[in-house]
């Protein structure tokens, strides 16, 4: 697809997907959020005690804050992303309930006077996701740029609603697939042949092996 046509197509898809997500309503959002939160805690025990990047939800996104707080109770450090400048990787600052924040991009809270964190895992919000595990974001490319820059690369877990599923995002060379995508329906693992649903125990083993491999790569 021509880059100009692709940009216009993605902009249209974003509007449709966000509208569909918002239209689910608050009660359905809470139901789905409860399922996704439980799946994250069951399928990814490697998150316990880890440094985890989450995000402040908007426009009907999955709310990761409950999962973040549960993991914090288990020894994890939780961080929020910060946009420092255009076309640059995100910075992650530690967050906990009650920490002082200031509005940042989109008016989302940015922690003040808290440490920088290199996340072991990042919960990533897709506007849309496709059958190959690629994510359609808001168009800034911040998460893709961040995942490509960080070493070791964090475990990338897309947290989405099935309403956000699409056939393809027409991925480009800079697009980074998620390692996993979790929705209210299933935990999906990225494979060369596309997403496949996996049982929690299988997801846990794969995620742990990925982490070991990436840490070993940094050490080498």
C-alpha positions in Angstrom: 0.0 0.0 0.0 1.3 3.5 -0.9 2.5 5.3 2.3 0.1 8.1 1.8 -2.8 5.7 1.3 -1.7 3.6 4.3 -1.6 6.7 6.5 -5.1 7.7 5.5 -6.4 4.1 5.9 -4.9 3.7 9.3 -6.4 7.0 10.4 -9.8 5.9 9.3 -9.4 2.5 11.0 -8.3 4.2 14.3 -11.5 6.2 14.4 -13.7 3.1 13.7 -11.9 0.9 16.3 -11.9 3.5 19.0 -15.6 4.2 18.4 -16.4 0.4 18.6 -14.3 0.1 21.8 -16.0 3.0 23.5 -19.4 1.8 22.5 -19.0 -1.3 24.6 -19.9 0.8 27.6 -18.5 1.0 31.2 -20.1 -2.2 32.5 -18.7 -4.3 29.7 -15.3 -2.6 30.0 -15.3 -3.6 33.7 -16.2 -7.2 32.9 -13.5 -7.5 30.3 -11.0 -5.8 32.4 -11.5 -8.3 35.2 -10.9 -11.2 32.9 -7.8 -9.7 31.3 -6.4 -8.8 34.7 -6.9 -12.3 36.0 -5.3 -13.7 32.8 -2.2 -11.5 33.2 -1.7 -12.6 36.8 -2.1 -16.3 36.0 -0.3 -16.5 32.7 2.7 -14.3 33.5 4.2 -15.2 36.9 7.5 -13.7 35.6 5.9 -10.3 36.2 6.0 -10.7 39.9 8.9 -8.8 41.3 9.7 -7.3 37.9 9.8 -3.7 36.6 6.7 -3.2 34.5 5.7 -0.4 32.3 1.9 0.2 32.2 -0.1 3.2 31.0 -3.0 5.5 32.1 -6.1 4.3 30.1 -8.1 6.5 27.8 -10.8 6.1 25.2 -12.1 2.7 26.4 -8.7 1.0 26.7 -8.2 -1.9 29.0 -7.3 -0.4 32.5 -4.0 -2.0 33.6 -3.9 -0.2 36.9 -5.5 -3.0 38.9 -3.1 -5.5 37.5 -0.3 -3.1 38.3 -1.3 -2.7 41.9 -1.7 -6.4 42.4 1.8 -7.0 41.0 3.1 -4.2 43.1 1.8 -6.1 46.1 3.9 -9.0 44.9 7.1 -6.9 44.8 6.9 -5.4 41.3 7.9 -1.8 40.4 5.3 -0.1 38.2 6.1 2.8 35.8 4.2 5.1 33.5 5.5 6.2 30.1 6.6 9.7 29.4 6.9 11.4 26.0 10.0 13.6 26.3 10.1 14.7 22.6 8.7 13.8 19.2 10.2 10.7 17.4 12.1 9.5 20.5 11.7 6.4 22.7 9.5 6.7 25.8 10.9 7.2 29.2 9.4 5.2 32.1 9.0 6.8 35.6 8.0 4.8 38.7 4.4 5.3 39.8 2.4 4.3 42.8 -0.9 5.5 44.2 -0.6 8.9 45.7 2.6 9.9 43.9 2.6 13.5 42.7 1.9 13.8 39.0 1.6 16.6 36.4 -0.4 16.4 33.1 1.6 15.3 30.1 0.8 14.4 26.5 -3.0 14.0 26.0 -3.4 15.3 29.6 -2.2 11.9 31.0 -0.4 12.0 34.4 3.4 12.0 34.5 5.0 11.1 37.9 7.1 13.8 39.4 10.4 13.2 41.3 10.4 9.4 40.9 13.1 7.1 39.6 13.6 6.1 35.9 12.9 2.5 35.3 14.1 0.1 32.6 11.1 -2.1 32.3 11.4 -5.9 32.2 7.9 -6.0 30.6 5.6 -3.5 29.1 1.8 -3.7 28.9 1.0 -2.0 25.6 -2.5 -0.7 24.6 -3.4 -1.4 20.9 -6.0 0.6 19.1 -6.2 -2.4 16.9 -4.3 -5.7 16.6 -4.0 -8.2 13.7 -3.7 -11.9 13.1 0.1 -11.7 13.0 0.5 -9.9 16.4 1.1 -6.4 15.0 -0.4 -3.4 16.8 -2.1 -0.4 15.4 -1.4 2.5 17.8 -2.3 6.2 17.8 0.2 7.0 15.0 3.2 8.4 17.0 5.2 5.2 16.9 6.4 5.7 20.5 5.9 2.1 21.7 7.5 0.6 18.5 10.5 3.0 18.9 10.8 2.1 22.5 10.7 -1.6 22.1 13.3 -1.4 19.3 15.6 0.7 21.4 15.6 -0.9 24.9 18.2 -3.6 25.6 17.4 -6.1 26.8 14.1 -5.8 25.0 11.2 -5.9 27.4 8.5 -8.5 27.2 5.8 -6.9 25.1 2.3 -7.8 26.1 -0.5 -6.2 24.2 -3.7 -5.8 26.4 -6.7 -5.4 24.2 -10.4 -6.0 23.6 -11.6 -8.5 21.0 -13.5 -5.5 19.5 -10.1 -4.2 18.5 -9.2 -7.2 16.3 -8.6 -6.5 12.6 -7.4 -8.6 9.7 -4.1 -6.7 9.2 -2.5 -3.4 10.0 -0.4 -3.7 6.8 2.7 -3.8 8.9 5.8 -1.7 7.9 9.4 -2.4 8.7 9.3 -0.2 11.8 6.3 -2.0 13.2 7.2 -4.3 16.1 4.9 -7.3 16.9 3.8 -8.1 20.4 5.2 -11.1 22.1 1.7 -11.8 23.5 -1.7 -10.3 23.2 -4.2 -10.8 26.0 -8.0 -10.1 25.5 -11.1 -11.1 27.3 -11.2 -14.2 25.1 -7.7 -15.7 25.3 -4.0 -15.3 25.8 -2.4 -15.2 22.3 1.3 -16.0 21.7 3.1 -14.5 18.7 4.5 -17.1 16.3 6.0 -16.9 12.8 2.6 -18.2 11.5 0.6 -15.6 13.5 -1.1 -15.4 16.8 -2.2 -18.6 18.5 -4.2 -19.1 21.7 -2.2 -20.7 24.5 -3.0 -22.1 28.0 -1.7 -20.0 30.9 1.0 -22.6 31.8 2.3 -22.5 28.2 2.4 -18.7 28.2 4.2 -18.7 31.5 6.9 -21.0 30.2 7.4 -19.1 26.9 7.5 -15.7 28.6 10.1 -16.9 31.2 12.3 -18.4 28.4 12.1 -15.2 26.4 13.3 -13.2 29.4 16.2 -15.5 30.0 17.2 -15.4 26.3 17.1 -11.6 26.2 19.1 -11.2 29.4 21.7 -13.6 28.1 21.9 -11.6 24.9 22.7 -8.4 26.8 25.4 -10.2 28.8 27.0 -11.5 25.7 
